[in-house]
Amino acid sequence: GGFVWDWVDQSLIKYDENGNPWSAYGGDFGDTPNDRQFCMNGLVFADRTPHPALTEAKHQQQFFQFRLSGQTIEVTSEYLFRHSDNELL
């Protein structure tokens, strides 16, 4: 589909024996049964740093498509109700 279901991973911060933080989720709290990593499918990590998938999603949802054709760059607009002549490309 074309809908971002989870913007952010839904984990909690836990600390190891040395005091280092890590992202804990399904099963890390002794809960059985659990959904394992099902809650870790956002576009940003729980601390809001970007996943690599965020760059991909941003590219896929852009309104302008660019294609190199010889020495010409073809620009296609996917806006439905907006002219592209007001855009700085």
GROMACS elastic network, one bead per residue, 0.5 to 0.9 nm:
[ bonds ]
;  ai    aj funct       b0    kb
    1     4     6  0.84053   500
    2    61     6  0.88647   500
    4     7     6  0.65254   500
    4    42     6  0.81085   500
    4    43     6  0.82586   500
    4    57     6  0.88776   500
    5    41     6  0.85760   500
    5    42     6  0.75906   500
    6     9     6  0.70061   500
    6    10     6  0.85019   500
    6    39     6  0.83193   500
    6    40     6  0.85630   500
    6    41     6  0.64965   500
    6    43     6  0.70925   500
    6    44     6  0.89278   500
    7    41     6  0.81792   500
    7    43     6  0.52295   500
    7    44     6  0.63810   500
    7    45     6  0.88516   500
    8    40     6  0.78499   500
    8    41     6  0.74914   500
    8    43     6  0.57802   500
    8    45     6  0.57733   500
    8    46     6  0.58357   500
    8    47     6  0.85491   500
    8    48     6  0.69763   500
    9    39     6  0.61398   500
    9    41     6  0.58381   500
    9    43     6  0.73523   500
    9    44     6  0.63348   500
    9    45     6  0.51018   500
    9    47     6  0.85322   500
    9    48     6  0.84724   500
   10    25     6  0.75673   500
   10    39     6  0.53382   500
   10    40     6  0.59576   500
   10    41     6  0.82747   500
   10    42     6  0.78632   500
   10    45     6  0.81250   500
   10    46     6  0.60767   500
   11    23     6  0.56993   500
   11    24     6  0.54699   500
   11    25     6  0.50864   500
   11    26     6  0.84179   500
   11    39     6  0.71798   500
   11    40     6  0.70438   500
   11    45     6  0.84803   500
   11    46     6  0.60264   500
   12    22     6  0.81961   500
   12    23     6  0.56247   500
   12    24     6  0.52296   500
   12    25     6  0.65895   500
   12    46     6  0.75713   500
   13    21     6  0.61325   500
   13    22     6  0.56056   500
   13    24     6  0.59230   500
   13    25     6  0.89023   500
   13    46     6  0.85934   500
   14    19     6  0.88555   500
   14    20     6  0.82100   500
   14    21     6  0.55950   500
   14    22     6  0.54806   500
   14    23     6  0.63082   500
   14    24     6  0.60426   500
   15    18     6  0.75484   500
   15    19     6  0.51934   500
   15    20     6  0.52207   500
   15    22     6  0.60678   500
   15    23     6  0.86670   500
   16    19     6  0.52821   500
   16    20     6  0.54250   500
   16    21     6  0.65658   500
   16    22     6  0.74640   500
   17    20     6  0.74835   500
   18    21     6  0.89894   500
   23    45     6  0.89641   500
   23    46     6  0.76145   500
   24    27     6  0.82954   500
   24    28     6  0.56950   500
   24    29     6  0.78192   500
   25    28     6  0.55899   500
   25    29     6  0.75467   500
   25    35     6  0.86857   500
   25    36     6  0.67478   500
   25    37     6  0.66911   500
   25    38     6  0.88841   500
   25    39     6  0.74103   500
   25    40     6  0.78793   500
   26    29     6  0.71990   500
   26    30     6  0.84657   500
   26    31     6  0.71583   500
   26    32     6  0.86008   500
   26    33     6  0.86100   500
   26    34     6  0.53451   500
   26    35     6  0.55440   500
   26    37     6  0.61936   500
   26    38     6  0.79104   500
   26    39     6  0.78081   500
   27    30     6  0.53059   500
   27    31     6  0.51263   500
   27    32     6  0.65521   500
   27    33     6  0.76378   500
   27    34     6  0.59045   500
   27    35     6  0.78031   500
   27    36     6  0.60967   500
   27    37     6  0.89567   500
   28    31     6  0.72664   500
   28    36     6  0.86538   500
   29    32     6  0.89243   500
   31    34     6  0.61460   500
   32    35     6  0.89904   500
   33    36     6  0.87093   500
   35    38     6  0.55640   500
   35    39     6  0.74865   500
   36    39     6  0.75316   500
   36    40     6  0.86856   500
   37    40     6  0.52190   500
   37    41     6  0.76988   500
   38    41     6  0.65504   500
   39    42     6  0.78236   500
   40    45     6  0.79371   500
   40    46     6  0.85805   500
   41    44     6  0.85401   500
   41    45     6  0.87738   500
   42    45     6  0.68447   500
   42    46     6  0.85303   500
   42    51     6  0.79182   500
   42    53     6  0.87651   500
   42    54     6  0.87732   500
   43    48     6  0.88861   500
   43    49     6  0.89786   500
   43    50     6  0.64222   500
   43    51     6  0.54337   500
   43    52     6  0.78404   500
   43    53     6  0.60221   500
   43    54     6  0.50909   500
   43    55     6  0.88874   500
   43    57     6  0.82697   500
   44    47     6  0.77404   500
   44    48     6  0.52234   500
   44    49     6  0.55079   500
   44    52     6  0.85279   500
   44    53     6  0.83805   500
   44    54     6  0.70056   500
   45    48     6  0.50250   500
   45    49     6  0.53862   500
   45    50     6  0.61807   500
   45    51     6  0.63916   500
   46    49     6  0.74977   500
   47    50     6  0.89362   500
   48    51     6  0.88864   500
   50    53     6  0.78925   500
   50    54     6  0.61957   500
   50    55     6  0.82476   500
   51    54     6  0.55353   500
   51    55     6  0.78258   500
   52    55     6  0.58164   500
   52    56     6  0.70498   500
   53    57     6  0.60981   500
   53    58     6  0.85246   500
   54    57     6  0.50869   500
   54    58     6  0.60898   500
   54    59     6  0.86111   500
   55    58     6  0.50974   500
   55    59     6  0.62560   500
   55    60     6  0.86994   500
   56    59     6  0.51496   500
   56    60     6  0.61906   500
   56    61     6  0.86854   500
   57    60     6  0.50755   500
   57    61     6  0.61553   500
   57    62     6  0.86893   500
   58    61     6  0.53559   500
   58    62     6  0.63231   500
   59    62     6  0.54678   500
   60    63     6  0.86442   500
   61    64     6  0.89354   500
   62    65     6  0.74463   500
   62    78     6  0.84584   500
   63    76     6  0.83629   500
   63    77     6  0.59365   500
   63    78     6  0.50991   500
   63    79     6  0.60717   500
   64    75     6  0.66431   500
   64    76     6  0.56252   500
   64    78     6  0.61127   500
   64    79     6  0.80070   500
   64    84     6  0.89593   500
   65    74     6  0.80627   500
   65    75     6  0.57602   500
   65    76     6  0.51227   500
   65    77     6  0.65107   500
   65    78     6  0.77445   500
   66    73     6  0.66282   500
   66    74     6  0.56908   500
   66    76     6  0.65483   500
   67    72     6  0.83582   500
   67    73     6  0.56626   500
   67    74     6  0.50954   500
   67    75     6  0.66867   500
   67    76     6  0.84327   500
   68    71     6  0.69532   500
   68    72     6  0.59354   500
   68    74     6  0.62182   500
   68    75     6  0.89940   500
   69    72     6  0.51667   500
   69    73     6  0.60083   500
   69    74     6  0.68130   500
   70    73     6  0.79842   500
   77    80     6  0.84261   500
   77    83     6  0.84053   500
   77    84     6  0.67232   500
   79    82     6  0.56383   500
   79    83     6  0.74683   500
   79    84     6  0.79187   500
   80    83     6  0.85103   500
   82    86     6  0.89363   500
   83    86     6  0.66410   500
   83    87     6  0.82232   500
   84    87     6  0.54081   500
   84    88     6  0.86528   500
   85    88     6  0.80989   500
